[in-house]
Amino acid sequence: MRSQPKRWRRIEAHGPGHPLAWLIWSVPALFFLYEFILRIAPSLMLPDLESAMHLSEGGIGAALGAYYYAYAPMQLAVGVLLDRFGSRRLLSMAALICVLGLAIGAGASSATELATSRLLLGLGSAFAYIGAVYVAMIWFPSNRMAMLAGLTAGVGFAGAVGGEFLLQLIFGSPPDWSRGMWILSGVGIVFVIALWFAVPERPAWHLERTGRETPHDLRSVLHGLKSVLCHRSTWLVGLGCAFMYIPLAFAGNWGPRDLHAMLGIGTDEAPRMYALFYVGIGLGCPIMGWISDRSGRRRPLLVIGSLAASAGTAIMAVIPEQASNWAWVVLPAWGFVVSTYVLGYPLAAELNRKDAAGTAIAFVNFLGMLVAGLVVWLFGALIDFIASGRGNQEPDGADFRSGLLVLALIMISAVILHLLVRIPRGNSPKDDTLELPGCER
């Protein structure tokens, strides 16, 4: 374990919960905000990208989905790497990868180049949320974990709300994709530097809290990954939260376009209206985390939230165009109930070994992003299929409504999955070990 620079020795001597812990956490949390802005950037100029690159709904969905194809599988590696190396170097490297992806995106003129840019952005962004939660898990007491996981998510969704406005300023009117990408890459360089200097190495007492007297070696970390993969309820929590996350994947790529097609909302007003969805999530994540920490209950809130999130998706699909003003009420309420998914992260950490907590959190995020990537592609292909079946060359509002109803039906699965989660008596993850080769009880 490396010794801390002088500026961090006081907080290390204090233990978890020092006031400066908020500063340490804030920089990775702001990096997650930045990453979220990068994630939603294409949604503001989807028609322009389709036209410039001569792509259909399915084609642009496949190119943009490359973000999730990198993000999702990297979650397994992110968890292992964080448990092995800590967050400082990894988060700085992740920000640098985002800068490279933005530079490639600035000059993109084809679907392949756009997909490459999104792939690199997904690779770098994979460290953002899990890295920030991991930092909070180290520097704060464990009884604040759900609240901080929710607060971190809330910071990111604040980026989605303000990001709509910021991106319109950055890209200009009419949107200039290349100019916007270069500006965002400059911001990324600032994060590379800030993360390196603001996030300290892991303190010695973190090893004591995880039950280890020495830093994790690779063998022990891989054993932790194996224990997570062999834990039945971790899979149930992860898949349940993944289905709850579907509206977020939809919103980041199709949201404003959906409002324009279904409710006749103007292309300028639609992004502002859809920002209310992120307002709901941004408020809901820390509130749900606080309620969960205070009550000590995770699973009941996840079950109720899953049911409400599916209902909210169905309601959005059936709002008639003549009652479009109802979207101003439904969107924030929908976002608020969807935010319950954030409780899956602390629940997964609590179901597993303490020294594999980072891996468990990352695994839940892995499943969420894997499903998100599939949804981005499948939704585009689905509405293309529905439109062609109705003889339409371009998808209309009815096609988008049908697609949303299909998503609502899929999301019902989350209710069943969370009901099947087994909360072990005592603190033994092995009580719920899968009966598979290599998974010892």
C-alpha positions as CSV (number, residue, x, y, z in Angstrom):
1,M,0.0,0.0,0.0
2,R,1.5,3.4,-1.0
3,S,1.7,6.1,1.6
4,Q,-0.7,9.0,1.2
5,P,0.5,12.5,0.1
6,K,0.7,14.8,3.1
7,R,-2.6,16.6,2.1
8,W,-4.5,13.3,2.7
9,R,-2.9,12.0,5.8
10,R,-5.3,13.8,8.2
11,I,-8.4,12.3,6.6
12,E,-6.8,8.8,6.6
13,A,-6.0,9.1,10.3
14,H,-9.6,10.2,11.0
15,G,-11.3,7.2,9.4
16,P,-14.6,7.0,7.4
17,G,-16.8,10.0,7.4
18,H,-14.3,12.9,7.5
19,P,-15.8,16.1,6.0
20,L,-13.2,16.1,3.3
21,A,-14.6,12.7,2.1
22,W,-17.3,14.8,0.4
23,L,-14.6,16.5,-1.7
24,I,-13.0,13.1,-2.6
25,W,-16.3,11.8,-3.7
26,S,-17.4,14.9,-5.5
27,V,-14.8,14.7,-8.3
28,P,-15.7,11.1,-9.4
29,A,-19.4,12.1,-9.0
30,L,-18.9,15.0,-11.4
31,F,-17.1,12.7,-13.8
32,F,-20.2,10.6,-13.8
33,L,-22.3,13.7,-14.6
34,Y,-19.9,14.4,-17.5
35,E,-20.2,10.8,-18.7
36,F,-24.0,11.0,-18.6
37,I,-23.9,14.1,-20.8
38,L,-21.7,12.2,-23.3
39,R,-24.2,9.3,-23.2
40,I,-27.2,11.4,-24.1
41,A,-25.5,13.7,-26.6
42,P,-26.8,11.8,-29.7
43,S,-30.4,12.1,-28.7
44,L,-30.4,15.9,-29.4
45,M,-29.4,15.5,-33.0
46,L,-30.6,12.1,-34.0
47,P,-32.3,13.1,-37.2
48,D,-29.2,15.1,-38.3
49,L,-26.9,12.1,-37.7
50,E,-29.3,9.8,-39.6
51,S,-29.4,12.2,-42.5
52,A,-25.6,12.9,-42.6
53,M,-24.7,9.2,-42.4
54,H,-27.7,7.9,-44.5
55,L,-28.8,5.5,-41.7
56,S,-32.2,4.0,-40.8
57,E,-33.6,3.9,-37.3
58,G,-32.2,0.4,-36.9
59,G,-28.8,1.4,-38.4
60,I,-28.3,4.5,-36.1
61,G,-29.5,2.4,-33.1
62,A,-26.8,-0.2,-33.9
63,A,-24.1,2.4,-34.1
64,L,-25.1,4.2,-31.0
65,G,-25.6,0.9,-29.2
66,A,-21.8,0.4,-29.5
67,Y,-21.5,2.5,-26.4
68,Y,-23.3,-0.1,-24.4
69,Y,-21.5,-3.0,-26.1
70,A,-18.2,-1.7,-24.6
71,Y,-19.8,-0.4,-21.3
72,A,-21.6,-3.6,-20.3
73,P,-18.8,-6.2,-20.5
74,M,-16.3,-3.8,-19.0
75,Q,-18.3,-3.7,-15.8
76,L,-17.0,-7.1,-14.8
77,A,-13.4,-5.9,-15.4
78,V,-14.1,-2.6,-13.7
79,G,-15.2,-4.3,-10.5
80,V,-12.2,-6.6,-10.5
81,L,-9.8,-3.7,-11.3
82,L,-11.2,-1.5,-8.6
83,D,-10.9,-4.2,-6.0
84,R,-7.4,-4.8,-7.1
85,F,-6.0,-1.3,-7.8
86,G,-8.4,1.3,-6.3
87,S,-10.0,4.2,-8.1
88,R,-7.4,7.0,-8.6
89,R,-5.4,5.7,-11.5
90,L,-8.3,3.9,-13.1
91,L,-10.6,6.9,-13.1
92,S,-7.9,9.1,-14.6
93,M,-7.2,6.6,-17.3
94,A,-11.0,6.3,-18.0
95,A,-11.3,10.0,-18.5
96,L,-8.4,9.9,-21.0
97,I,-10.1,7.1,-23.0
98,C,-13.2,9.3,-23.2
99,V,-11.1,12.2,-24.6
100,L,-9.8,9.8,-27.3
101,G,-13.4,8.7,-28.2
102,L,-14.5,12.3,-28.5
103,A,-11.6,13.2,-30.8
104,I,-12.6,10.3,-33.1
105,G,-16.3,11.3,-32.9
106,A,-15.4,14.9,-34.0
107,G,-14.2,13.6,-37.4
108,A,-16.8,10.8,-37.8
109,S,-18.4,10.7,-41.3
110,S,-19.6,7.1,-41.4
111,A,-21.5,4.6,-39.2
112,T,-18.2,2.7,-38.5
113,E,-16.4,5.8,-37.2
114,L,-19.4,6.8,-35.2
115,A,-19.6,3.3,-33.7
116,T,-15.9,3.4,-32.9
117,S,-16.3,6.7,-31.1
118,R,-19.2,5.4,-29.1
119,L,-17.3,2.2,-28.3
120,L,-14.4,4.2,-26.8
121,L,-16.8,6.4,-24.9
122,G,-18.5,3.4,-23.5
123,L,-15.2,1.9,-22.5
124,G,-14.1,5.0,-20.6
125,S,-17.5,5.8,-19.1
126,A,-17.7,2.2,-17.7
127,F,-15.6,3.4,-14.7
128,A,-17.6,6.5,-13.9
129,Y,-20.6,5.5,-11.8
130,I,-19.0,2.4,-10.2
131,G,-15.8,4.3,-9.5
132,A,-17.7,7.1,-7.7
133,V,-19.7,4.6,-5.6
134,Y,-16.5,2.7,-4.8
135,V,-14.9,5.9,-3.6
136,A,-18.0,6.6,-1.4
137,M,-17.9,3.0,-0.1
138,I,-14.3,3.5,1.1
139,W,-14.5,7.0,2.6
140,F,-17.9,6.9,4.2
141,P,-19.5,4.7,6.9
142,S,-21.4,1.7,5.5
143,N,-24.8,2.9,6.8
144,R,-24.7,5.7,4.2
145,M,-24.1,3.5,1.2
146,A,-27.6,3.4,-0.3
147,M,-28.0,7.2,0.1
148,L,-24.6,7.9,-1.5
149,A,-25.3,5.5,-4.3
150,G,-28.5,7.3,-4.9
151,L,-26.9,10.7,-4.6
152,T,-24.2,9.7,-7.1
153,A,-26.9,8.7,-9.5
154,G,-28.7,11.9,-8.8
155,V,-25.7,13.9,-9.8
156,G,-25.5,12.1,-13.1
157,F,-29.1,12.7,-13.9
158,A,-28.6,16.4,-13.1
159,G,-26.3,16.2,-16.1
160,A,-29.1,14.8,-18.1
161,V,-31.4,17.7,-17.1
162,G,-28.9,20.5,-17.5
163,G,-27.1,18.6,-20.2
164,E,-29.9,19.1,-22.6
165,F,-29.4,22.9,-22.3
166,L,-25.6,22.7,-22.2
167,L,-25.4,20.5,-25.2
168,Q,-27.6,22.9,-27.2
169,L,-25.1,25.6,-26.4
170,I,-22.1,23.5,-27.1
171,F,-23.3,22.1,-30.4
172,G,-25.0,25.3,-31.5
173,S,-27.9,25.9,-33.8
174,P,-27.9,24.3,-36.3
175,P,-26.0,21.6,-34.4
176,D,-22.3,21.3,-35.3
177,W,-21.3,17.7,-34.2
178,S,-17.6,18.2,-34.7
179,R,-17.4,21.4,-32.8
180,G,-19.3,20.0,-29.9
181,M,-17.1,16.9,-29.7
182,W,-13.9,19.0,-29.5
183,I,-15.3,21.1,-26.7
184,L,-16.3,18.1,-24.7
185,S,-12.9,16.5,-25.2
186,G,-11.3,19.7,-23.7
187,V,-13.6,19.2,-20.6
188,G,-12.4,15.6,-20.5
189,I,-8.8,16.7,-20.2
190,V,-9.7,18.7,-17.1
191,F,-11.2,15.6,-15.5
192,V,-8.1,13.6,-16.3
193,I,-6.0,16.1,-14.2
194,A,-8.7,16.6,-11.5
195,L,-9.2,12.9,-10.8
196,W,-5.5,12.2,-10.5
197,F,-4.9,14.9,-7.9
198,A,-8.3,14.8,-6.0
199,V,-8.7,11.1,-5.4
200,P,-6.2,9.5,-2.9
201,E,-5.0,5.9,-2.7
202,R,-7.0,3.5,-0.5
203,P,-6.3,3.9,3.2
204,A,-5.0,1.2,5.4
205,W,-8.2,1.0,7.4
206,H,-10.1,0.0,4.3
207,L,-8.2,-3.3,4.2
208,E,-9.1,-3.9,7.9
209,R,-12.8,-3.2,7.2
210,T,-12.8,-5.7,4.3
211,G,-11.1,-8.3,6.6
212,R,-7.7,-8.3,4.8
213,E,-4.4,-7.2,6.3
214,T,-2.7,-6.8,2.9
215,P,-3.9,-5.3,-0.4
216,H,-5.9,-7.6,-2.7
217,D,-3.8,-9.8,-5.0
218,L,-5.1,-10.8,-8.4
219,R,-5.9,-14.3,-7.3
220,S,-8.0,-13.2,-4.3
221,V,-9.9,-10.7,-6.5
222,L,-10.7,-13.3,-9.1
223,H,-11.9,-15.5,-6.3
224,G,-14.2,-12.7,-5.3
225,L,-15.5,-12.4,-8.9
226,K,-16.2,-16.1,-8.9
227,S,-18.2,-15.9,-5.6
228,V,-20.3,-13.0,-7.1
229,L,-21.0,-15.0,-10.3
230,C,-22.0,-18.0,-8.3
231,H,-24.5,-16.1,-6.1
232,R,-28.0,-16.8,-7.2
233,S,-29.7,-13.7,-5.7
234,T,-27.0,-11.4,-7.2
235,W,-28.2,-12.5,-10.6
236,L,-31.8,-11.9,-9.7
237,V,-31.1,-8.4,-8.4
238,G,-28.9,-7.6,-11.4
239,L,-31.4,-8.8,-14.0
240,G,-34.3,-7.1,-12.1
241,C,-32.5,-3.8,-12.0
242,A,-31.5,-4.2,-15.7
243,F,-35.2,-4.5,-16.7
244,M,-36.0,-1.4,-14.5
245,Y,-33.2,0.4,-16.3
246,I,-34.9,0.0,-19.7
247,P,-36.6,3.5,-19.7
248,L,-33.1,5.1,-19.2
249,A,-31.6,3.3,-22.2
250,F,-34.7,4.4,-24.2
251,A,-34.6,8.0,-23.0
252,G,-30.9,8.5,-23.8
253,N,-31.4,7.6,-27.4
254,W,-35.1,7.8,-28.4
255,G,-36.8,10.0,-25.7
256,P,-37.2,13.4,-27.5
257,R,-37.8,11.7,-30.8
258,D,-40.5,9.6,-29.1
259,L,-42.3,12.7,-27.8
260,H,-42.2,14.4,-31.2
261,A,-43.7,11.3,-32.9
262,M,-46.3,10.3,-30.3
263,L,-47.5,13.7,-29.0
264,G,-46.6,16.1,-31.7
265,I,-44.2,18.0,-29.4
266,G,-41.9,20.3,-31.4
267,T,-38.3,19.2,-31.9
268,D,-37.0,22.2,-29.8
269,E,-39.5,21.6,-26.9
270,A,-39.2,17.8,-26.8
271,P,-35.7,17.7,-25.2
272,R,-36.8,20.2,-22.5
273,M,-39.9,18.3,-21.7
274,Y,-38.1,15.0,-21.6
275,A,-35.6,16.6,-19.1
276,L,-38.4,16.2,-16.5
277,F,-37.9,12.4,-16.7
278,Y,-34.3,13.0,-15.5
279,V,-35.5,15.4,-12.9
280,G,-37.7,12.7,-11.4
281,I,-34.8,10.2,-11.4
282,G,-32.3,12.8,-10.0
283,L,-34.7,13.5,-7.1
284,G,-35.8,9.9,-6.6
285,C,-32.3,8.2,-6.4
286,P,-31.1,10.0,-3.2
287,I,-34.6,9.9,-1.7
288,M,-35.0,6.2,-2.3
289,G,-31.5,5.6,-1.0
290,W,-32.3,7.6,2.2
291,I,-35.6,5.8,2.8
292,S,-33.8,2.4,2.2
293,D,-31.0,3.3,4.6
294,R,-33.4,4.5,7.3
295,S,-35.7,1.5,7.0
296,G,-33.0,-1.1,6.4
297,R,-35.2,-2.5,3.6
298,R,-34.1,-2.9,-0.1
299,R,-36.2,-5.7,-1.7
300,P,-39.7,-4.4,-0.9
301,L,-38.9,-1.0,-2.4
302,L,-37.4,-2.7,-5.5
303,V,-40.6,-4.8,-6.0
304,I,-42.9,-1.8,-5.6
305,G,-40.6,0.3,-7.8
306,S,-40.5,-2.3,-10.5
307,L,-44.3,-2.5,-10.8
308,A,-44.6,1.3,-10.8
309,A,-41.9,1.7,-13.5
310,S,-43.6,-0.8,-15.8
311,A,-46.9,1.0,-15.3
312,G,-45.3,4.4,-16.0
313,T,-43.9,3.1,-19.3
314,A,-47.4,1.8,-20.3
315,I,-49.0,5.1,-19.3
316,M,-46.5,7.1,-21.5
317,A,-47.4,4.9,-24.4
318,V,-51.1,5.6,-24.2
319,I,-51.2,9.3,-23.5
320,P,-53.3,10.7,-26.4
321,E,-51.9,13.5,-28.6
322,Q,-54.7,15.8,-27.6
323,A,-53.8,15.4,-23.9
324,S,-50.0,15.9,-24.5
325,N,-49.9,18.3,-21.5
326,W,-50.2,15.2,-19.2
327,A,-46.6,14.4,-20.2
328,W,-45.4,17.2,-18.0
329,V,-46.8,15.3,-15.0
330,V,-46.2,11.7,-16.1
331,L,-42.5,12.1,-17.1
332,P,-41.2,13.3,-13.7
333,A,-43.4,10.7,-11.8
334,W,-42.1,8.0,-14.2
335,G,-38.5,9.0,-13.5
336,F,-39.1,9.0,-9.8
337,V,-40.3,5.4,-9.7
338,V,-37.7,4.2,-12.1
339,S,-35.0,5.6,-9.7
340,T,-35.7,2.7,-7.3
341,Y,-33.3,0.6,-9.5
342,V,-30.4,2.3,-7.6
343,L,-31.1,0.2,-4.5
344,G,-29.9,-2.9,-6.4
345,Y,-26.3,-1.7,-6.0
346,P,-26.1,-1.7,-2.1
347,L,-28.3,-4.8,-2.0
348,A,-25.8,-6.7,-4.2
349,A,-22.9,-5.5,-2.1
350,E,-24.6,-6.7,1.1
351,L,-25.4,-10.1,-0.4
352,N,-21.7,-10.7,-1.2
353,R,-18.4,-10.8,0.6
354,K,-17.1,-7.4,1.8
355,D,-13.9,-7.7,-0.2
356,A,-15.9,-8.3,-3.4
357,A,-18.3,-5.4,-2.9
358,G,-16.9,-3.4,-5.8
359,T,-17.2,-6.5,-8.1
360,A,-20.8,-7.1,-6.9
361,I,-21.8,-3.5,-7.6
362,A,-20.1,-3.6,-11.0
363,F,-21.8,-6.9,-11.9
364,V,-25.3,-5.4,-11.3
365,N,-24.3,-2.5,-13.6
366,F,-22.9,-4.9,-16.2
367,L,-26.3,-6.6,-16.5
368,G,-28.0,-3.2,-16.7
369,M,-25.8,-1.9,-19.5
370,L,-26.0,-5.2,-21.3
371,V,-29.8,-5.1,-21.4
372,A,-29.6,-1.3,-22.2
373,G,-27.4,-2.0,-25.3
374,L,-29.8,-4.6,-26.6
375,V,-32.8,-2.3,-26.0
376,V,-31.2,0.5,-28.0
377,W,-30.8,-1.8,-31.0
378,L,-33.9,-3.9,-30.6
379,F,-36.2,-0.9,-30.1
380,G,-34.9,0.7,-33.3
381,A,-35.3,-2.6,-35.2
382,L,-38.8,-3.1,-33.6
383,I,-40.3,0.2,-34.7
384,D,-38.7,-0.3,-38.2
385,F,-40.5,-3.7,-38.3
386,I,-43.8,-2.3,-37.0
387,A,-43.7,0.6,-39.4
388,S,-42.9,-1.6,-42.4
389,G,-45.8,-3.9,-41.4
390,R,-48.1,-1.0,-41.6
391,G,-46.8,0.2,-44.9
392,N,-45.0,3.2,-43.5
393,Q,-41.6,4.3,-44.9
394,E,-40.9,6.3,-41.7
395,P,-42.1,5.2,-38.1
396,D,-45.0,7.3,-36.8
397,G,-46.5,7.9,-33.4
398,A,-48.4,4.7,-33.4
399,D,-45.3,2.7,-34.1
400,F,-43.5,4.3,-31.1
401,R,-46.5,3.6,-28.9
402,S,-46.5,0.0,-29.8
403,G,-42.8,-0.2,-29.1
404,L,-43.2,1.4,-25.7
405,L,-45.9,-1.1,-24.8
406,V,-43.6,-4.0,-25.6
407,L,-41.0,-2.5,-23.3
408,A,-43.6,-2.2,-20.5
409,L,-44.4,-5.8,-20.8
410,I,-40.7,-6.8,-20.7
411,M,-40.3,-4.7,-17.5
412,I,-42.9,-6.7,-15.6
413,S,-40.2,-9.4,-15.4
414,A,-38.4,-7.2,-12.8
415,V,-41.2,-7.6,-10.3
416,I,-40.9,-11.4,-10.4
417,L,-37.1,-11.4,-10.3
418,H,-37.0,-9.2,-7.2
419,L,-39.6,-11.3,-5.4
420,L,-37.4,-14.3,-5.9
421,V,-34.4,-12.6,-4.2
422,R,-33.4,-14.5,-1.0
423,I,-32.1,-12.4,1.8
424,P,-29.8,-14.8,3.8
425,R,-30.0,-15.1,7.5
426,G,-26.8,-13.9,9.1
427,N,-24.2,-12.7,6.6
428,S,-23.4,-15.8,4.5
429,P,-23.5,-15.3,0.7
430,K,-22.9,-19.1,0.3
431,D,-26.5,-19.7,1.6
432,D,-27.6,-18.8,-1.9
433,T,-24.9,-20.4,-4.1
434,L,-25.9,-21.6,-7.5
435,E,-25.7,-25.4,-8.1
436,L,-23.2,-25.2,-11.0
437,P,-19.8,-26.7,-11.6
438,G,-17.2,-24.7,-9.8
439,C,-19.6,-23.0,-7.5
440,E,-18.8,-24.6,-4.1
441,R,-21.3,-24.4,-1.3
